[in-house]
Amino acid sequence: MVNKWKMLISIGNLSEKVMGSLLILSLVCMSNPLSGQDQTQNFDIVGRLVDGSNGQPLLGASVGLTGSDWGSITDQNGVFVIPDAFVGWKTDRKGGFSLTASRLGYKTLTWEGDLSRNDDNLTIKISPKADILEEIAEVRKNLKSRRVGSGTDVKAYDRKDLVTSRETTALRFLTNRVSIPQRQPPIVFVDEVQVMGGIDYLDGIDPIDLELMEIFQSGRHVRIYTTDFLRQASKNGFQPRVLFR
């Protein structure tokens, strides 16, 4: 009891300056929506991303908390999981979330709504850009024609293969699928440009940033294509150059 009263007396003797600082600190904590937030409010956001025109699931799309790098890539069923998200992200109401969904050939969509840890039926629809999808399909068709006419053995892996592989780097994806020649270092092209780092350059690339990987001549010649490249190629009418002639 004596100690308790001593503590109260000490608090009562605090200077006005100290008390003012404590008051300001408490007001800041009250105004900050993340301060003192109960960690039990954090939960995984689980949902599906589908094509708004036909309801088909979209694989390899990006879904994340708006304005952050906190997100997920959809699987073959269009399912995304944003782990340990906290309530109130980018909204003014309790329980609110703002999510941004994007995919090559589709309109970027920002979705806002209230969610709880018990929600299991979140479905987000994004609208396709029909003209862009057609142009991307044409670029892919031209690249396939070049592979067929290359006159050498070739393997090709599209975005589905790259995303669902769960490999951490493009190098791991490559080496787990072909035996890289030791005596002849592979020639590596990224978006039609040869890179000086060769195969080591692929160690810094995440497969989820790629749309296509081509492996020629049993691993001696590798070409990869990023999402940004295919986006630009579809607009510019890209025509791939003939190889090995």
Steps between C-alpha positions, in 0.01 A plus 500: 500500500785737585664439163171567322457837667861591430438434130189720496681780679787480251257529209335796669838677524578470126567833334240654274743455207525125554127464547443692177734266313317198634167649393627564147639146477167352607311708244736386222446137594122551498507665157723238340279213375792255520612593852416244760317297241398160618710247311203264502342731241762394248392217273557355155288645221395219270308552177471423131571714195297427189452627147207739512376391156478125553567431870810292425775507769808705417841350567811705563321824582612737775268583791622713788423764758464828314804723523732232638717208390296268721326258268467166328505331160192299402529126442341289225163531675525877522549476877713758682609514862625823660650386832470682831313803366379754754158659528447849366762507227449813287142554615332708767265239634567209729522172312569673170755396241616636168639243256652553156487225237693503173590264217652543156215560255250608768391829652654567839228500764487644852253320725384641834283330757464357850649162581537281802703192575189289437444618143571222252305605193685811379503506121645789303423545132724695265413593144711380207638733235399295199722686254807471724439128559482445126825689445675301776372177346650610168841565662492156663402344167796665325741382773364146468548509122861603551557210741353254252715635219820522705629166375617393846360342813299744710291505815256778588337581832215749525373702796301209641815287518705783649249602767392156616858373524554693827868541409670795669707611200499459123838327533356232728210455261742450211748268671223279637381432147812467288857394556708812434814428293814561705750545217288749306335771713144572387422814303216682676260755354256703707228668296698445178817658645806288582616546861868501590445313824388191314326235703592669829278792402197273540573457868362849565172454312179377659300263275178685585636797304526289184252402230713257303829307511649338189785250524682418177780257420468300824564802719770672294269783397238646736247776437259640757226760470360726771143617542601858418665389175193313378284799591715728284549242225124462462469875443794531261425208271815311601644260242766259637823460305593168346742294712796274410525594135 
